[in-house]
Amino acid sequence: MATWICKFGGSSLADIAKIQAVAKQVVDFQQQNHRLVVVVSAMGNTTDTLLAQARSITENPPQRELDMLLTAGERISMALFSMAIHAQGGRSTSLTGSQSGIITEDKHQGARILEIRPARIEEALAQGDIAIVAGYQGVSIKREITTLGRGGSDLTAVALAGALHADRCMIFSDVDGVYTADPRECPNAQHMPEIDYDFMLAMAQAGAKVLNARAVETARSSSISVEAYKTGDTSARHTVLSPKVKTRLWAIVGHRQIMLSDDTRWPQIGVGNNGRYVDMTDANTRDIQERQGLVTPLGANAPLNLLAKHLVDEGIHIVDTIDATFGKGFVLNRNDVAKGVCLLHNRLEAHVP
């Protein structure tokens, strides 16, 4: 009997009707004679709502208490999802990150997974249940509740796929895989049926939201194939993450959460003429007005100065150019990111074979 890991993001579980629809899909999977582990994110914008509530009390909430608060979102999802499975006539057991044996370093907000002891998951599977796991969370070696950082449910799913030697690891969201640009902002974006680990990692580090960067690193190190689907249909087109791809890969990626800062609390994303830029995706602070955007062309091999001229000619102000591990890009005002991505995408689309 094959073991499948299925991860559903917050947009797929945004309300009760969506939870019930996904639960039906999962029960159908089980009836096809598969052992199922379902990793769930918090419903819709729950994490942002909880974070706003914390900030309404104090500008700088204690990191431990913030982890206790934010992990409640996934626990709500797992319990409701398990109830929906039972209502569909299925059997399931819901488990928190700690109950699932996800052991992390002793750090709050963005902890690394050290090991997984999935005894409770294996017990649930052995008795014929669907195991519903709260993503994004674990327990530290000092028995403290921890979180894995934004997009951490992807990491939960991939790490469990490795620990359980799963046959498939499927990530479900509101888009049917990976595109050469965000299809919600760039209508001409091209679907990518296959992508390799290194290129997907560069996209994730540059700001693409389809897969979490640490999840991609984990998949690469353990040679785990990951499939990205649109929720509700596994027969439609999708993207497969695999070691090698024969076709030429290129993409334009936008990122709206970077900032010029020397603060070493935040991971460096790259260095520009103005200084050091950091990734503020996981920053639980109110400095939104200080954040800037980044547009990165990947795999296009087009001269950066010509791309810069194209942006300027179209009225976009380039704040800085940046040199990062994943490539060179343009720092823009946050509000110009979508336009910049589409302009460069349309420019390159005609020139990339």
C-alpha positions as CSV (number, residue, x, y, z in Angstrom):
1,M,0.0,0.0,0.0
2,A,1.5,3.3,-1.1
3,T,2.0,6.2,1.4
4,W,1.1,9.6,0.2
5,I,1.8,12.9,1.8
6,C,-0.7,15.7,0.9
7,K,-0.2,19.3,2.0
8,F,-3.0,21.8,1.7
9,G,-2.3,25.5,2.1
10,G,-4.4,28.1,3.8
11,S,-6.3,29.2,0.7
12,S,-7.4,25.7,0.1
13,L,-8.8,25.6,3.7
14,A,-10.1,29.2,3.9
15,D,-13.6,28.3,5.1
16,I,-15.7,25.3,6.2
17,A,-17.0,24.7,2.7
18,K,-13.5,24.4,1.3
19,I,-12.4,22.2,4.2
20,Q,-15.3,19.9,3.5
21,A,-14.5,19.8,-0.3
22,V,-10.8,18.9,0.5
23,A,-11.9,16.3,3.0
24,K,-14.0,14.6,0.3
25,Q,-11.0,14.5,-2.0
26,V,-8.8,13.0,0.7
27,V,-11.4,10.3,1.6
28,D,-11.5,9.5,-2.2
29,F,-7.7,9.1,-2.1
30,Q,-8.0,6.7,0.9
31,Q,-10.6,4.6,-0.9
32,Q,-8.0,4.1,-3.7
33,N,-6.1,2.0,-1.1
34,H,-3.5,4.6,-0.1
35,R,-2.0,5.4,3.3
36,L,-2.5,9.1,3.8
37,V,-0.7,11.8,5.8
38,V,-2.3,15.2,5.4
39,V,-0.4,18.3,6.4
40,V,-2.6,21.4,6.9
41,S,-1.8,25.1,7.1
42,A,-3.9,27.6,9.1
43,M,-7.2,28.6,7.5
44,G,-7.0,31.6,5.1
45,N,-5.4,34.6,6.8
46,T,-5.6,33.2,10.3
47,T,-1.8,33.6,11.0
48,D,-1.9,37.2,10.0
49,T,-5.0,37.8,12.1
50,L,-3.4,36.2,15.2
51,L,-0.2,38.2,14.6
52,A,-2.2,41.5,14.4
53,Q,-4.0,40.6,17.7
54,A,-0.6,40.0,19.3
55,R,0.6,43.4,18.0
56,S,-2.5,45.1,19.4
57,I,-1.3,44.2,22.8
58,T,2.5,44.8,22.4
59,E,4.7,45.9,19.6
60,N,7.3,43.2,20.5
61,P,5.5,40.1,21.8
62,P,7.7,37.5,23.5
63,Q,8.9,35.0,20.9
64,R,7.9,32.0,23.0
65,E,4.3,33.3,23.4
66,L,4.1,34.2,19.8
67,D,4.9,30.7,18.8
68,M,2.3,29.4,21.2
69,L,-0.2,31.8,19.7
70,L,0.6,31.3,16.0
71,T,0.6,27.5,16.1
72,A,-3.0,27.6,17.2
73,G,-4.0,28.4,13.6
74,E,-2.8,25.0,12.3
75,R,-4.3,23.2,15.3
76,I,-7.7,24.7,14.5
77,S,-7.3,23.5,10.9
78,M,-6.3,20.0,11.8
79,A,-9.2,19.5,14.2
80,L,-11.8,20.9,11.8
81,F,-10.3,18.9,9.0
82,S,-10.4,15.7,11.0
83,M,-14.1,16.3,11.9
84,A,-14.8,16.8,8.2
85,I,-13.1,13.5,7.4
86,H,-15.3,11.7,10.0
87,A,-18.4,13.5,8.6
88,Q,-17.5,12.0,5.1
89,G,-17.5,8.5,6.6
90,G,-13.7,8.3,6.9
91,R,-11.4,7.7,9.8
92,S,-8.7,10.1,10.9
93,T,-6.4,11.2,13.8
94,S,-5.3,14.8,14.2
95,L,-1.8,15.4,15.5
96,T,0.1,18.5,16.5
97,G,3.7,19.0,15.4
98,S,5.0,17.8,18.7
99,Q,2.7,14.7,18.7
100,S,4.0,13.9,15.2
101,G,7.5,13.8,16.6
102,I,8.9,16.8,14.8
103,I,11.9,17.7,16.9
104,T,13.6,21.1,16.3
105,E,16.4,23.2,17.6
106,D,15.8,25.4,20.6
107,K,14.8,28.5,18.7
108,H,11.5,30.4,18.3
109,Q,10.4,31.7,14.9
110,G,12.1,29.8,12.1
111,A,13.5,26.8,13.9
112,R,15.4,24.0,12.0
113,I,14.1,20.4,12.1
114,L,16.7,18.2,13.8
115,E,14.9,14.9,13.5
116,I,11.5,13.3,13.1
117,R,10.1,10.5,15.3
118,P,6.8,9.7,13.6
119,A,5.6,6.9,15.9
120,R,2.2,8.4,16.5
121,I,1.7,8.9,12.7
122,E,2.7,5.3,12.0
123,E,0.3,4.1,14.7
124,A,-2.5,6.1,13.1
125,L,-1.7,4.7,9.7
126,A,-1.5,1.1,11.0
127,Q,-5.0,1.3,12.4
128,G,-6.3,2.5,9.0
129,D,-6.7,6.2,9.9
130,I,-5.7,9.2,7.8
131,A,-3.1,11.1,9.9
132,I,-3.9,14.9,9.9
133,V,-0.7,16.8,10.9
134,A,-0.6,20.5,11.9
135,G,2.1,22.0,9.7
136,Y,4.5,24.8,10.5
137,Q,5.3,23.6,14.0
138,G,7.4,21.3,16.1
139,V,8.8,20.9,19.6
140,S,12.3,21.8,20.6
141,I,14.8,19.7,22.4
142,K,13.9,21.6,25.5
143,R,10.2,20.7,25.0
144,E,9.1,24.2,23.9
145,I,6.6,24.7,21.0
146,T,8.4,26.1,18.0
147,T,7.5,27.4,14.5
148,L,9.4,26.7,11.3
149,G,9.0,30.1,9.6
150,R,6.6,31.3,6.9
151,G,5.8,28.5,4.5
152,G,6.8,26.0,7.1
153,S,4.0,23.6,6.3
154,D,5.7,22.8,3.0
155,L,8.8,21.9,5.1
156,T,6.7,19.7,7.4
157,A,5.3,17.8,4.4
158,V,8.6,17.2,2.7
159,A,10.4,16.3,5.9
160,L,7.6,13.8,6.7
161,A,7.9,12.4,3.2
162,G,11.5,11.6,3.9
163,A,11.0,10.2,7.4
164,L,8.1,7.9,6.3
165,H,9.7,7.0,3.0
166,A,6.6,8.1,1.2
167,D,5.8,7.2,-2.3
168,R,4.4,10.6,-3.2
169,C,4.6,14.1,-1.7
170,M,1.9,16.4,-3.1
171,I,1.6,20.1,-2.4
172,F,-1.9,21.6,-3.1
173,S,-2.6,25.3,-3.5
174,D,-4.7,27.7,-5.5
175,V,-2.4,27.4,-8.6
176,D,-1.7,24.4,-10.7
177,G,2.1,24.3,-10.2
178,V,5.0,26.6,-11.0
179,Y,5.0,29.3,-13.7
180,T,7.6,31.6,-15.3
181,A,6.0,34.4,-13.3
182,D,3.1,34.7,-10.9
183,P,0.0,33.9,-13.1
184,R,-2.2,36.0,-10.8
185,E,-0.2,39.1,-11.8
186,C,1.2,38.2,-15.2
187,P,-1.4,36.7,-17.5
188,N,1.2,35.6,-20.1
189,A,3.1,33.5,-17.5
190,Q,3.9,30.0,-18.9
191,H,3.3,26.8,-17.0
192,M,6.4,24.7,-16.1
193,P,5.5,21.0,-16.1
194,E,8.9,20.1,-14.7
195,I,11.5,21.9,-12.7
196,D,14.8,20.9,-11.0
197,Y,15.8,21.4,-7.4
198,D,18.4,24.1,-8.0
199,F,16.1,26.2,-10.2
200,M,13.2,25.9,-7.8
201,L,15.4,26.7,-4.9
202,A,16.6,29.9,-6.7
203,M,13.0,30.8,-7.4
204,A,12.0,30.3,-3.8
205,Q,14.9,32.3,-2.4
206,A,14.1,35.1,-4.8
207,G,10.5,35.2,-3.4
208,A,8.4,32.7,-5.4
209,K,5.6,31.4,-3.1
210,V,4.9,28.0,-4.6
211,L,7.4,26.1,-2.4
212,N,9.2,27.1,0.7
213,A,13.0,27.4,0.2
214,R,13.9,25.1,3.1
215,A,11.4,22.5,1.9
216,V,13.2,22.5,-1.5
217,E,16.6,22.1,0.2
218,T,15.2,19.2,2.2
219,A,13.8,17.6,-1.0
220,R,17.1,18.0,-2.8
221,S,19.2,16.6,0.0
222,S,16.9,13.5,0.4
223,S,16.1,13.2,-3.4
224,I,12.4,13.5,-2.7
225,S,10.2,14.2,-5.7
226,V,7.5,16.9,-5.0
227,E,4.4,17.4,-7.1
228,A,2.6,20.8,-7.1
229,Y,-1.2,20.6,-7.9
230,K,-4.2,22.9,-7.8
231,T,-6.5,21.8,-5.0
232,G,-9.3,19.6,-6.2
233,D,-7.8,18.1,-9.4
234,T,-4.9,15.7,-9.6
235,S,-5.7,14.8,-13.2
236,A,-5.0,18.4,-14.5
237,R,-1.6,19.8,-15.3
238,H,0.9,20.2,-12.5
239,T,4.6,20.7,-11.8
240,V,7.0,17.9,-10.8
241,L,10.1,18.8,-8.8
242,S,12.9,16.4,-9.8
243,P,16.7,16.2,-10.0
244,K,17.3,17.1,-13.7
245,V,15.3,18.8,-16.4
246,K,16.2,18.8,-20.0
247,T,14.4,21.9,-21.1
248,R,15.7,25.4,-20.7
249,L,14.3,27.0,-17.5
250,W,13.7,30.7,-17.0
251,A,11.5,32.9,-14.8
252,I,10.9,36.4,-13.5
253,V,10.3,36.4,-9.7
254,G,8.9,39.2,-7.6
255,H,9.5,39.7,-3.8
256,R,7.9,42.4,-1.7
257,Q,9.5,41.7,1.7
258,I,13.1,43.0,1.5
259,M,14.7,45.9,3.3
260,L,18.0,47.7,3.5
261,S,19.4,46.8,6.9
262,D,22.5,45.8,8.8
263,D,20.4,43.9,11.4
264,T,21.8,40.4,11.6
265,R,18.6,39.0,13.0
266,W,17.2,38.9,9.4
267,P,18.7,36.6,6.7
268,Q,20.7,38.4,4.1
269,I,19.2,38.3,0.6
270,G,21.9,40.1,-1.2
271,V,24.2,43.2,-1.4
272,G,23.6,46.2,-3.6
273,N,25.2,49.6,-4.1
274,N,23.3,51.0,-1.2
275,G,24.3,48.2,1.2
276,R,23.0,45.0,2.7
277,Y,19.4,43.8,1.9
278,V,17.6,41.4,4.2
279,D,14.6,39.1,3.8
280,M,11.8,40.4,6.0
281,T,9.3,37.6,5.2
282,D,9.4,36.3,8.8
283,A,9.7,39.7,10.5
284,N,6.9,40.2,13.0
285,T,7.3,44.0,13.1
286,R,5.3,47.0,11.9
287,D,8.0,48.4,9.6
288,I,6.0,47.6,6.4
289,Q,6.5,51.1,5.1
290,E,10.2,50.6,5.0
291,R,10.1,47.4,3.0
292,Q,10.9,47.3,-0.7
293,G,10.5,45.0,-3.6
294,L,12.8,42.9,-5.7
295,V,12.4,41.7,-9.2
296,T,14.9,38.9,-10.3
297,P,15.3,37.4,-13.8
298,L,16.4,33.8,-13.5
299,G,17.9,31.7,-16.3
300,A,17.3,34.3,-19.0
301,N,21.0,35.2,-19.7
302,A,19.9,38.7,-20.8
303,P,22.3,41.6,-20.1
304,L,21.2,43.3,-16.8
305,N,21.8,46.8,-18.2
306,L,19.3,46.2,-21.1
307,L,16.7,44.9,-18.7
308,A,17.3,47.9,-16.5
309,K,16.8,50.3,-19.5
310,H,13.6,48.6,-20.3
311,L,12.2,49.2,-16.8
312,V,13.3,52.8,-16.8
313,D,11.9,53.4,-20.3
314,E,8.5,52.2,-18.9
315,G,8.6,54.6,-16.0
316,I,9.8,52.3,-13.2
317,H,12.3,53.8,-10.8
318,I,15.2,51.4,-9.9
319,V,16.2,51.9,-6.3
320,D,19.3,49.7,-6.5
321,T,20.7,46.6,-8.1
322,I,21.4,43.6,-6.0
323,D,23.8,40.6,-6.2
324,A,22.4,37.5,-4.4
325,T,23.3,33.8,-4.3
326,F,20.3,33.1,-6.6
327,G,21.1,35.8,-9.1
328,K,21.1,39.5,-9.8
329,G,18.0,41.6,-9.5
330,F,16.4,45.0,-9.2
331,V,15.3,46.7,-6.0
332,L,12.1,48.6,-6.8
333,N,9.4,50.3,-4.8
334,R,7.0,47.6,-3.5
335,N,4.1,48.9,-5.6
336,D,6.1,48.5,-8.8
337,V,6.9,44.8,-8.4
338,A,4.0,43.4,-10.3
339,K,4.4,45.8,-13.2
340,G,8.2,45.1,-13.2
341,V,7.7,41.4,-13.3
342,C,5.3,41.5,-16.2
343,L,7.4,44.0,-18.2
344,L,10.5,41.8,-18.0
345,H,8.5,38.6,-18.5
346,N,6.9,39.9,-21.7
347,R,10.3,41.3,-22.9
348,L,12.1,38.0,-22.4
349,E,9.3,35.7,-23.5
350,A,10.0,36.6,-27.2
351,H,13.7,35.9,-26.8
352,V,14.0,32.8,-24.7
353,P,13.8,29.6,-26.9
